């Protein structure tokens, strides 16, 4: 098998895995999502000091029955996005060269672990913010803002960590990659599904999805820019010192 054919087969398998998981999530009941809801709930119980009990067809209900970890809290969309980001990033770097099939397993495990952590943080924050709402920032908007900030924040963190491990000198120019994958998963797919027919609700959701990730990326870009300027100035100083010595 040539490297080009192997690379194409790997890309096809990544897309099929993502589509298969998306289809499973779109049709699965909360009982069928316990593979991700159960470990998430265990972590939430550990960090929130609250207990939950599973109720079939409902989800994990808190002991005071004021909060339920339902199918919508499974974070499968984030799992898909994280898997696509890790896999496509690797395929892009090794484009048409072919790479070990092992990267698919590593991407899947990494995406799953990141999802458990991101989900735990998001649900824990939601528990702490149950009473937070104003005339404009309704409960739904608080939930939306919190979800976008947590999920994209962890996606960006996952990207930075993976880049540090794989190619520490290349991450600066690829920061747009997690943003593109996130936009594709949260806006591109819903547009193809016809979610735009929801009218103002979809426009409002799109506004938050477009703006909040950019605000989160701003400090990261600034830090990397400062780091690059420091390296450049250090290089110039080193060159000047070398000339003086010569």
Buried (B, 14 or more C-beta within 10 A) or exposed (E): EEEEEBBBEBBEEBEEBBEEBBEEBEEBEBBEBBEBBEBBBEBBBEEBEBEBEBBEEEBBBBEEEEBBBBBBBBBBBBBBBBBBBBBBBBBEBBEEEBBEEEBBEBBBEBBBEBBBBBBBBBBBBBBEEEEEEEEEEEEEBBBBEBBBBBBBBBBBBBBBEBBEEBEEEEBEEBBEBBBEBBBBBBBEBBEEEEBEEEEEEBEBBBEBBEEBBEEBBEEBEEEBEEEEEEEEEEEEEEEEEEEEEE
